Every structure is written in C-alpha cells, then in structure tokens.
Amino acid sequence: MPVLLQVDFPFQGPWGPVMADQLRGLAESIAGEPGLLWKIWTESPETHEAGGIYLFEDRASAEAYLTMHTRRLQSFGIPQVNGKLFLVNVELSAIDRAPL
C-alpha cells in the first residue's frame, strides 16, 4: 500500500528558480531513493518554511527515508524537521485523479 510522507522545516531560502538551481543535485539524489514514486517540493517564503510531499511504495521505505533525510537536514543546520506518514486510500484517491 502506498505511503505519503509530509515533511516541513524552517528554511531561510533561497526560493523559486534560485532554489531549483542550487538544490538540483539534492533533487537528483532524492530521485534515486529506494521506494520513492514521486516528490513534490514545497516552499513558503512568507512563513520561512520548505519541505515536500512524497509518495513511497511502502511504509518501510518512507520510514527509512525520513530517518535519513532528517539526519541530512540536521547536518545542514536545520534544527527542527517535522515528518508525518499517512496511508493512502487508493480507491478514493483515484476518483480524484491522484497520480498513483
């Protein structure tokens, strides 16, 4: 069963195209993570937060990624990383055109 991972953390920028340019290598690394189906990158310059919404094949992959990514972000100097895991109701999500 697919598992959705929601991650957010305090972030001071950069934002938009500059963020995309500077974090391209990180995005390419994340694309190769075991069990990852997709990620949507999120950013809020107004609240100084960034993060992502991820879909993993299974809970074990999502949990392993969250543990690794939390450590990675902390090594970047980010003190607080919030992560939540959710099971995905595939039948209802398909009705609403979820990319599953």
C-alpha positions in Angstrom: 0.0 0.0 0.0 1.4 3.4 -0.9 2.5 5.7 1.9 2.5 9.5 1.8 5.2 11.4 3.7 4.8 15.0 4.6 8.0 16.9 5.6 8.4 20.5 6.6 11.1 22.5 8.3 12.3 26.1 8.9 14.1 27.5 5.8 15.5 30.9 5.0 15.8 30.4 1.3 16.7 30.7 -1.5 13.3 30.4 -3.2 11.9 29.7 -6.6 14.3 29.4 -9.5 17.4 30.1 -7.4 16.4 27.3 -5.0 15.8 25.0 -8.0 19.3 25.8 -9.4 21.1 25.4 -6.1 19.3 22.2 -5.0 19.3 20.4 -8.3 21.9 17.9 -7.1 19.9 17.2 -4.0 16.8 16.6 -6.1 18.7 14.2 -8.3 19.9 12.3 -5.3 16.3 12.1 -3.8 15.0 10.7 -7.1 17.1 7.6 -6.6 15.9 6.8 -3.1 14.6 3.3 -2.7 10.8 3.0 -2.9 10.2 6.7 -3.9 7.5 7.1 -6.5 7.5 10.9 -6.6 8.1 14.1 -4.6 6.5 17.5 -4.8 8.8 20.2 -3.4 7.1 22.8 -1.2 8.3 26.3 -0.2 6.8 29.3 1.6 8.9 32.4 1.7 6.2 34.1 3.8 6.5 31.6 6.7 10.1 30.7 6.0 9.3 27.0 5.6 10.2 24.4 3.0 9.7 20.7 2.6 8.0 18.2 0.4 5.2 15.7 -0.1 6.5 12.3 -1.1 4.8 9.1 -2.2 6.6 5.8 -1.4 5.8 2.3 -2.4 5.6 1.2 1.3 5.9 2.3 4.9 9.4 0.8 5.4 10.8 2.9 2.5 9.1 6.0 3.8 10.3 5.5 7.4 13.9 4.8 6.2 13.9 7.9 4.0 12.5 10.1 6.8 15.2 8.9 9.2 18.0 9.5 6.7 16.6 12.9 5.4 16.1 14.2 9.0 19.8 13.5 9.7 20.8 15.1 6.4 18.8 18.3 7.1 20.2 18.5 10.6 23.7 18.3 9.1 22.7 21.3 7.0 22.0 23.2 10.3 18.2 22.8 10.2 17.2 22.2 13.9 13.6 21.0 13.5 12.3 18.6 10.9 8.6 17.6 11.0 7.6 14.4 9.3 4.2 12.7 9.1 3.3 9.4 7.5 -0.1 8.6 6.0 -1.6 5.5 4.4 -3.1 6.3 1.0 -6.7 5.2 0.2 -6.0 4.3 -3.4 -9.7 3.8 -4.4 -10.8 7.3 -3.3 -7.6 9.0 -4.5 -8.1 7.5 -8.0 -11.6 9.1 -8.1 -9.9 12.5 -7.5 -7.2 11.9 -10.1 -4.3 11.3 -7.7 -1.1 10.4 -9.6 -0.8 6.9 -8.2 
